[in-house]
Amino acid sequence: MAEEDSALRTYIVQLHPNGPTRIPATSELLHRWHISFVRDSMSSSEESEDPSSRILYSYRSAMEGFAARLSQLEVASLRRLPGVIAVRPDRKLQVHTTYSYKFLGLGTSASGAWARSGFGRGMIIGVLDTGVWPESPSFDDRGMPPVPRKWKGVCQEGQDFNSSNCNRKLIGARFFTKGHRVASAPSPDNPNAVLEYVSPRDSHGHGTHTSSTAGGVSVPMASVLGNGAGVARGMAPEAHIAVYKVCWLTGCYSSDILAAMDVAIRDGVDVLSLSLGGFPIPLYDDSIAIGSFRAMEHGISVVCAAGNNGPIMSSVANEAPWIATVGASTLDRRFPALVRLGNGKFLYGESMYPGNRLANSGKKLELVYVAGGDKGSEFCFRGSLPRDKVRGKMVVCDRGVNGRAEKGEVVKEAGGAAMILANTEINDEEDSVDVHVLPATQIGFREAIRLKAYINSTRRATARLVFGGTVIGKSRALSVALFSSRGPSLTDPGILKPDVIAPGVNIIAAWPQNLGPSSLPEDSRRVNFTVMSGTSMACPHVSGIVALIRSAHPKWSPAAVKSAIMTTADVTDHSGKPIMDGDKPARIFAMGAGHVNPPRAINPGLIYDISSNDYITHLCTLGYGTSDIFTITHRNVSCHELLRKNRGFSLNYPSISVTFKDKATRKMIRRRVTNVGDPHSVYTVEVEEPEGVRVRVRPRRLVFEHKNQVLSYRVWFISRTMGVKSSEGQLTWVHSENRVRSPVSVTWKHK
């Protein structure tokens, strides 16, 4: 036996809270149970040793498990035992948190948004996604309130999933596979393929991640192999979760999605969270738009991801006005992994490879960039890297085409020792990190140019990686993610989309035990949490925040809740500087109304409410025919009659979009606001005029005499120039602490 295999080190062993061998958690029985794991992992040559001498701590409150002194062989043996979630080396960590709830201002003080909303207590969040890994500690129901009486759902049994997998946190789970089955041809046998569970159990991780982001309970000592360590919490930690598995290996089919929404409405959910979608299509062809209209009529808030097709303009998906459409932003948390070149210069990169827990730098290696040829070696495609050129070296891989973590696996299989993932021009400086399978970092496009210039300047280029751990607060927070889909809405340009942005880059949340943290089939590591990026991650942040607001204001409509989130959103970062989009201030079509601010959204002061009939009239203004509107709404209406009764109609949306066509120079819109704040309050208007437009508001003061009073105002936009195509401004109603802000977009269209 090699010396390093038998040397003892301290490891933390985490166990399933509902694992197959779990016993009642009295101190003595718990300690004996933990000893049994160590005994089962020890080799026959160690039988004379007392396994209890290896145990350092038994945990039952901060986590389920123990700390023990173990050899590498024992660790490998432990990982194969049923009930073992993960085995991690003991690490010296700084006290940080995982993390977005704190970044968004959700604290545990008595006056905070969590306390004022009861942590989302009583709300049910329905998540349509890839399913759930129910044993994750994020779905533990200790301390959860009872299942709401209104709940009509079920815990559907299937492969490796039975009714006991549901509890007071995960109150329901279903799966929908018929559309998937008939549309998907059977794939050839692949020994590395991830097992597809025909049940609500999650095979891919995405659904577990999003569900825990929306409503996961507090999990102490959460991290990704030591990175981003702290307490993991969902946005609404006391809300209940119902999972609807609609996404499979080949995708998410509309028939399955619609079936899930159909059942979810009857089940009694309060919020539907959909981190899925495609490119924009007409609302009458959009199953999500159609299903969500019915959900809205039943008082259910529907929250959807805007899509990851940015920065292309008009790429925003899920754009129906009754949906809350969410783009993605960054956090102020970084995982630095610098490249120190052989010439002494540094390139900034980021990575969550476990090496960034270490204080010492990586090993100096020869650099190689295998470009040219027709195998795609610059992108590190499978089979493209000659082993004799990359063995033992640090390989540069251009980003694009194949997966980021997959490139690292390709380098590793070819004998490479490390990887630098280099952004191309299309990725610019976007920095989604990965839990790579070998020492690796990702660098931005400008750094990639410097790296390749260095490689071309010397006969033998060298570099080493310098991992810097987890750093919070030292970078500018709040910028729009490059990949976040942009407006304006393709099918409904009169409505500004996305509605808001929320954290969606490098988000740490729960992860299933059938996958490694990189999602690669070859990755044998197991963790409770991993990092993901996308508007898929931003969407459940807002879904959880919606649950908080609805818990605090149970009688509010879905439109009122969305209004509260939009009119209180931030347009500056924590230092008071503008939210950025690349190297420029973000515009409305990138960030919508701004970045979500949950503490302010709980008490917005005023709200813009919208009824089902208002949405139908709005569809008439888009020129939709009777049959199209019936398809969406199940209402048989005469648009001619509706528009005659509502001359000059504009939807009472919290944001304002004005278009001057041809030679038009004047436009008037109406809005009405409902007082949900101080009964006796006076609001005055502040206007930041868009360039080239004069704005008049009447009245300029709104005097409320009681709560829930509705007052109207009108806004005239007078075009003063035809020299610009579009401009932006804002209109804000101000009373005491409340600032009710509406972004304003003006567009000129000429024949």
Solvent accessible surface area in square Angstrom, and as a share of the most:
residue,aa,sasa,rsa
1,M,153,0.68
2,A,46,0.36
3,E,146,0.65
4,E,109,0.49
5,D,38,0.20
6,S,50,0.32
7,A,51,0.39
8,L,66,0.33
9,R,108,0.39
10,T,25,0.14
11,Y,13,0.05
12,I,27,0.14
13,V,0,0.00
14,Q,12,0.05
15,L,2,0.01
16,H,21,0.09
17,P,10,0.06
18,N,101,0.52
19,G,10,0.10
20,P,106,0.66
21,T,59,0.34
22,R,82,0.30
23,I,51,0.26
24,P,92,0.58
25,A,36,0.28
26,T,74,0.43
27,S,71,0.46
28,E,109,0.49
29,L,70,0.35
30,L,3,0.02
31,H,69,0.31
32,R,141,0.51
33,W,17,0.06
34,H,0,0.00
35,I,20,0.10
36,S,34,0.22
37,F,9,0.04
38,V,0,0.00
39,R,130,0.48
40,D,90,0.46
41,S,7,0.05
42,M,25,0.11
43,S,47,0.30
44,S,89,0.58
45,S,95,0.61
46,E,43,0.19
47,E,135,0.60
48,S,118,0.76
49,E,66,0.29
50,D,82,0.42
51,P,17,0.11
52,S,39,0.25
53,S,79,0.51
54,R,9,0.03
55,I,20,0.10
56,L,85,0.42
57,Y,139,0.53
58,S,44,0.29
59,Y,44,0.17
60,R,111,0.41
61,S,106,0.68
62,A,41,0.31
63,M,14,0.06
64,E,7,0.03
65,G,0,0.00
66,F,0,0.00
67,A,4,0.03
68,A,0,0.00
69,R,97,0.35
70,L,0,0.00
71,S,4,0.02
72,Q,84,0.37
73,L,83,0.41
74,E,4,0.02
75,V,6,0.04
76,A,42,0.33
77,S,23,0.15
78,L,0,0.00
79,R,129,0.47
80,R,180,0.66
81,L,40,0.20
82,P,84,0.53
83,G,9,0.08
84,V,17,0.10
85,I,3,0.02
86,A,2,0.02
87,V,4,0.03
88,R,25,0.09
89,P,25,0.16
90,D,73,0.38
91,R,68,0.25
92,K,188,0.80
93,L,81,0.40
94,Q,121,0.54
95,V,151,0.87
96,H,58,0.26
97,T,11,0.07
98,T,4,0.02
99,Y,20,0.08
100,S,10,0.07
101,Y,7,0.03
102,K,117,0.50
103,F,11,0.05
104,L,10,0.05
105,G,42,0.40
106,L,1,0.01
107,G,33,0.32
108,T,93,0.54
109,S,65,0.42
110,A,100,0.78
111,S,88,0.57
112,G,14,0.13
113,A,0,0.00
114,W,0,0.00
115,A,40,0.31
116,R,104,0.38
117,S,3,0.02
118,G,27,0.26
119,F,56,0.24
120,G,0,0.00
121,R,121,0.44
122,G,27,0.26
123,M,20,0.09
124,I,0,0.00
125,I,0,0.00
126,G,0,0.00
127,V,3,0.01
128,L,0,0.00
129,D,2,0.01
130,T,13,0.08
131,G,0,0.00
132,V,0,0.00
133,W,24,0.08
134,P,8,0.05
135,E,24,0.11
136,S,3,0.02
137,P,16,0.10
138,S,3,0.02
139,F,2,0.01
140,D,19,0.10
141,D,27,0.14
142,R,137,0.50
143,G,69,0.66
144,M,12,0.05
145,P,13,0.08
146,P,104,0.65
147,V,59,0.34
148,P,23,0.15
149,R,244,0.89
150,K,82,0.35
151,W,32,0.11
152,K,139,0.59
153,G,16,0.15
154,V,70,0.40
155,C,25,0.15
156,Q,61,0.27
157,E,102,0.46
158,G,32,0.31
159,Q,70,0.31
160,D,92,0.48
161,F,5,0.02
162,N,73,0.37
163,S,65,0.42
164,S,93,0.60
165,N,31,0.16
166,C,23,0.14
167,N,36,0.18
168,R,92,0.34
169,K,0,0.00
170,L,1,0.00
171,I,12,0.06
172,G,1,0.01
173,A,1,0.01
174,R,44,0.16
175,F,31,0.13
176,F,30,0.12
177,T,16,0.09
178,K,166,0.70
179,G,10,0.09
180,H,26,0.11
181,R,145,0.53
182,V,131,0.75
183,A,61,0.47
184,S,24,0.16
185,A,86,0.67
186,P,134,0.84
187,S,87,0.56
188,P,119,0.75
189,D,147,0.76
190,N,84,0.43
191,P,135,0.85
192,N,78,0.40
193,A,53,0.41
194,V,33,0.19
195,L,98,0.49
196,E,40,0.18
197,Y,16,0.06
198,V,57,0.33
199,S,0,0.00
200,P,0,0.00
201,R,17,0.06
202,D,0,0.00
203,S,0,0.00
204,H,39,0.18
205,G,0,0.00
206,H,41,0.18
207,G,0,0.00
208,T,0,0.00
209,H,0,0.00
210,T,1,0.00
211,S,0,0.00
212,S,7,0.04
213,T,9,0.05
214,A,0,0.00
215,G,0,0.00
216,G,1,0.01
217,V,20,0.12
218,S,50,0.32
219,V,6,0.04
220,P,47,0.30
221,M,86,0.38
222,A,2,0.01
223,S,7,0.05
224,V,0,0.00
225,L,20,0.10
226,G,10,0.10
227,N,2,0.01
228,G,1,0.01
229,A,13,0.10
230,G,13,0.13
231,V,46,0.26
232,A,9,0.07
233,R,66,0.24
234,G,0,0.00
235,M,1,0.00
236,A,0,0.00
237,P,11,0.07
238,E,39,0.17
239,A,0,0.00
240,H,0,0.00
241,I,0,0.00
242,A,0,0.00
243,V,0,0.00
244,Y,2,0.01
245,K,0,0.00
246,V,0,0.00
247,C,8,0.04
248,W,11,0.04
249,L,105,0.52
250,T,81,0.47
251,G,25,0.24
252,C,51,0.31
253,Y,59,0.23
254,S,64,0.42
255,S,69,0.44
256,D,5,0.02
257,I,10,0.05
258,L,67,0.33
259,A,41,0.32
260,A,0,0.00
261,M,1,0.00
262,D,72,0.37
263,V,23,0.13
264,A,0,0.00
265,I,28,0.14
266,R,150,0.55
267,D,4,0.02
268,G,18,0.18
269,V,5,0.03
270,D,12,0.06
271,V,0,0.00
272,L,0,0.00
273,S,1,0.01
274,L,0,0.00
275,S,9,0.06
276,L,20,0.10
277,G,56,0.54
278,G,41,0.40
279,F,131,0.54
280,P,19,0.12
281,I,78,0.39
282,P,47,0.29
283,L,0,0.00
284,Y,70,0.26
285,D,86,0.44
286,D,17,0.09
287,S,23,0.15
288,I,12,0.06
289,A,1,0.01
290,I,25,0.13
291,G,5,0.05
292,S,0,0.00
293,F,0,0.00
294,R,49,0.18
295,A,0,0.00
296,M,16,0.07
297,E,65,0.29
298,H,127,0.57
299,G,26,0.25
300,I,7,0.04
301,S,6,0.04
302,V,5,0.03
303,V,0,0.00
304,C,0,0.00
305,A,5,0.04
306,A,0,0.00
307,G,17,0.16
308,N,78,0.40
309,N,40,0.20
310,G,14,0.14
311,P,60,0.37
312,I,111,0.56
313,M,108,0.48
314,S,28,0.18
315,S,3,0.02
316,V,0,0.00
317,A,3,0.03
318,N,8,0.04
319,E,2,0.01
320,A,0,0.00
321,P,0,0.00
322,W,8,0.03
323,I,1,0.00
324,A,9,0.07
325,T,0,0.00
326,V,0,0.00
327,G,0,0.00
328,A,0,0.00
329,S,0,0.00
330,T,21,0.12
331,L,9,0.04
332,D,14,0.07
333,R,10,0.04
334,R,64,0.23
335,F,0,0.00
336,P,17,0.11
337,A,0,0.00
338,L,49,0.25
339,V,0,0.00
340,R,111,0.41
341,L,8,0.04
342,G,42,0.41
343,N,80,0.41
344,G,39,0.37
345,K,118,0.50
346,F,92,0.38
347,L,0,0.00
348,Y,92,0.35
349,G,1,0.01
350,E,4,0.02
351,S,0,0.00
352,M,0,0.00
353,Y,49,0.18
354,P,21,0.13
355,G,6,0.06
356,N,1,0.01
357,R,52,0.19
358,L,82,0.41
359,A,115,0.89
360,N,103,0.53
361,S,46,0.30
362,G,22,0.21
363,K,159,0.67
364,K,108,0.46
365,L,26,0.13
366,E,50,0.22
367,L,9,0.04
368,V,25,0.14
369,Y,57,0.22
370,V,18,0.10
371,A,59,0.46
372,G,51,0.49
373,G,80,0.77
374,D,139,0.72
375,K,137,0.58
376,G,11,0.11
377,S,6,0.04
378,E,42,0.19
379,F,48,0.20
380,C,0,0.00
381,F,57,0.24
382,R,113,0.41
383,G,72,0.69
384,S,5,0.03
385,L,16,0.08
386,P,50,0.32
387,R,120,0.44
388,D,111,0.58
389,K,107,0.46
390,V,0,0.00
391,R,139,0.51
392,G,40,0.38
393,K,45,0.19
394,M,1,0.00
395,V,0,0.00
396,V,0,0.00
397,C,0,0.00
398,D,10,0.05
399,R,24,0.09
400,G,25,0.24
401,V,126,0.73
402,N,27,0.14
403,G,38,0.36
404,R,64,0.23
405,A,11,0.08
406,E,44,0.20
407,K,0,0.00
408,G,0,0.00
409,E,11,0.05
410,V,7,0.04
411,V,0,0.00
412,K,104,0.44
413,E,83,0.37
414,A,13,0.10
415,G,22,0.21
416,G,9,0.09
417,A,39,0.30
418,A,2,0.01
419,M,0,0.00
420,I,0,0.00
421,L,0,0.00
422,A,0,0.00
423,N,1,0.00
424,T,34,0.20
425,E,129,0.58
426,I,137,0.70
427,N,24,0.12
428,D,49,0.25
429,E,60,0.27
430,E,17,0.07
431,D,30,0.15
432,S,1,0.01
433,V,5,0.03
434,D,20,0.11
435,V,2,0.01
436,H,1,0.01
437,V,19,0.11
438,L,8,0.04
439,P,44,0.28
440,A,0,0.00
441,T,0,0.00
442,Q,9,0.04
443,I,2,0.01
444,G,12,0.11
445,F,54,0.22
446,R,147,0.54
447,E,28,0.12
448,A,2,0.02
449,I,93,0.47
450,R,106,0.39
451,L,0,0.00
452,K,49,0.21
453,A,59,0.46
454,Y,23,0.09
455,I,29,0.15
456,N,129,0.66
457,S,85,0.55
458,T,53,0.31
459,R,247,0.90
460,R,150,0.55
461,A,6,0.04
462,T,9,0.05
463,A,1,0.01
464,R,79,0.29
465,L,4,0.02
466,V,37,0.21
467,F,19,0.08
468,G,42,0.40
469,G,17,0.16
470,T,27,0.16
471,V,40,0.23
472,I,45,0.23
473,G,48,0.46
474,K,179,0.76
475,S,29,0.19
476,R,102,0.37
477,A,8,0.06
478,L,3,0.01
479,S,30,0.19
480,V,6,0.04
481,A,3,0.02
482,L,39,0.19
483,F,30,0.12
484,S,0,0.00
485,S,0,0.00
486,R,7,0.03
487,G,0,0.00
488,P,38,0.24
489,S,3,0.02
490,L,112,0.56
491,T,29,0.17
492,D,0,0.00
493,P,63,0.40
494,G,39,0.38
495,I,6,0.03
496,L,3,0.02
497,K,0,0.00
498,P,0,0.00
499,D,1,0.00
500,V,2,0.01
501,I,0,0.00
502,A,0,0.00
503,P,0,0.00
504,G,0,0.00
505,V,7,0.04
506,N,8,0.04
507,I,4,0.02
508,I,12,0.06
509,A,6,0.05
510,A,0,0.00
511,W,2,0.01
512,P,0,0.00
513,Q,25,0.11
514,N,33,0.17
515,L,7,0.03
516,G,0,0.00
517,P,6,0.03
518,S,13,0.09
519,S,50,0.32
520,L,19,0.10
521,P,64,0.40
522,E,57,0.26
523,D,7,0.04
524,S,96,0.62
525,R,56,0.21
526,R,81,0.30
527,V,0,0.00
528,N,2,0.01
529,F,3,0.01
530,T,1,0.00
531,V,11,0.06
532,M,46,0.20
533,S,29,0.19
534,G,2,0.02
535,T,1,0.01
536,S,15,0.10
537,M,2,0.01
538,A,0,0.00
539,C,0,0.00
540,P,0,0.00
541,H,0,0.00
542,V,1,0.00
543,S,0,0.00
544,G,0,0.00
545,I,2,0.01
546,V,3,0.02
547,A,0,0.00
548,L,0,0.00
549,I,0,0.00
550,R,23,0.08
551,S,26,0.17
552,A,31,0.24
553,H,47,0.21
554,P,93,0.59
555,K,197,0.84
556,W,37,0.13
557,S,37,0.24
558,P,18,0.11
559,A,8,0.06
560,A,2,0.01
561,V,1,0.00
562,K,14,0.06
563,S,0,0.00
564,A,0,0.00
565,I,4,0.02
566,M,3,0.01
567,T,1,0.01
568,T,3,0.02
569,A,5,0.04
570,D,38,0.19
571,V,41,0.23
572,T,55,0.32
573,D,9,0.05
574,H,122,0.54
575,S,77,0.50
576,G,52,0.50
577,K,104,0.44
578,P,66,0.41
579,I,2,0.01
580,M,39,0.17
581,D,39,0.20
582,G,57,0.54
583,D,118,0.61
584,K,140,0.59
585,P,81,0.51
586,A,12,0.09
587,R,123,0.45
588,I,6,0.03
589,F,30,0.12
590,A,6,0.04
591,M,15,0.07
592,G,2,0.02
593,A,1,0.01
594,G,0,0.00
595,H,4,0.02
596,V,3,0.02
597,N,29,0.15
598,P,1,0.00
599,P,36,0.23
600,R,82,0.30
601,A,1,0.01
602,I,8,0.04
603,N,73,0.37
604,P,2,0.01
605,G,0,0.00
606,L,0,0.00
607,I,5,0.03
608,Y,1,0.00
609,D,49,0.25
610,I,12,0.06
611,S,55,0.36
612,S,22,0.14
613,N,94,0.48
614,D,22,0.12
615,Y,2,0.01
616,I,3,0.01
617,T,6,0.03
618,H,13,0.06
619,L,0,0.00
620,C,6,0.03
621,T,64,0.37
622,L,52,0.26
623,G,66,0.63
624,Y,30,0.11
625,G,35,0.34
626,T,65,0.38
627,S,83,0.53
628,D,40,0.21
629,I,0,0.00
630,F,92,0.38
631,T,58,0.34
632,I,0,0.00
633,T,2,0.01
634,H,111,0.50
635,R,78,0.28
636,N,125,0.64
637,V,32,0.18
638,S,60,0.39
639,C,24,0.14
640,H,147,0.65
641,E,63,0.28
642,L,43,0.21
643,L,60,0.30
644,R,113,0.41
645,K,139,0.59
646,N,54,0.28
647,R,179,0.65
648,G,59,0.56
649,F,49,0.20
650,S,34,0.22
651,L,8,0.04
652,N,3,0.02
653,Y,2,0.01
654,P,3,0.02
655,S,4,0.03
656,I,1,0.00
657,S,27,0.17
658,V,2,0.01
659,T,33,0.19
660,F,1,0.00
661,K,131,0.56
662,D,60,0.31
663,K,180,0.76
664,A,50,0.39
665,T,72,0.42
666,R,135,0.49
667,K,86,0.36
668,M,60,0.27
669,I,11,0.06
670,R,110,0.40
671,R,15,0.05
672,R,87,0.32
673,V,0,0.00
674,T,21,0.12
675,N,0,0.00
676,V,12,0.07
677,G,13,0.12
678,D,71,0.37
679,P,68,0.43
680,H,143,0.64
681,S,4,0.02
682,V,54,0.31
683,Y,0,0.00
684,T,61,0.35
685,V,12,0.07
686,E,81,0.36
687,V,45,0.26
688,E,99,0.44
689,E,75,0.33
690,P,3,0.02
691,E,117,0.52
692,G,11,0.11
693,V,0,0.00
694,R,120,0.44
695,V,15,0.09
696,R,72,0.26
697,V,0,0.00
698,R,104,0.38
699,P,63,0.39
700,R,115,0.42
701,R,136,0.50
702,L,4,0.02
703,V,69,0.40
704,F,3,0.01
705,E,111,0.50
706,H,101,0.45
707,K,107,0.45
708,N,102,0.52
709,Q,34,0.15
710,V,78,0.45
711,L,44,0.22
712,S,70,0.45
713,Y,3,0.01
714,R,101,0.37
715,V,0,0.00
716,W,38,0.13
717,F,1,0.01
718,I,32,0.16
719,S,14,0.09
720,R,151,0.55
721,T,46,0.27
722,M,114,0.51
723,G,69,0.66
724,V,41,0.24
725,K,171,0.72
726,S,44,0.28
727,S,7,0.04
728,E,47,0.21
729,G,6,0.06
730,Q,43,0.19
731,L,1,0.01
732,T,3,0.02
733,W,0,0.00
734,V,29,0.17
735,H,34,0.15
736,S,89,0.57
737,E,160,0.72
738,N,18,0.09
739,R,102,0.37
740,V,0,0.00
741,R,27,0.10
742,S,1,0.00
743,P,1,0.01
744,V,4,0.03
745,S,2,0.01
746,V,0,0.00
747,T,33,0.19
748,W,12,0.04
749,K,102,0.43
750,H,92,0.41
751,K,223,0.95
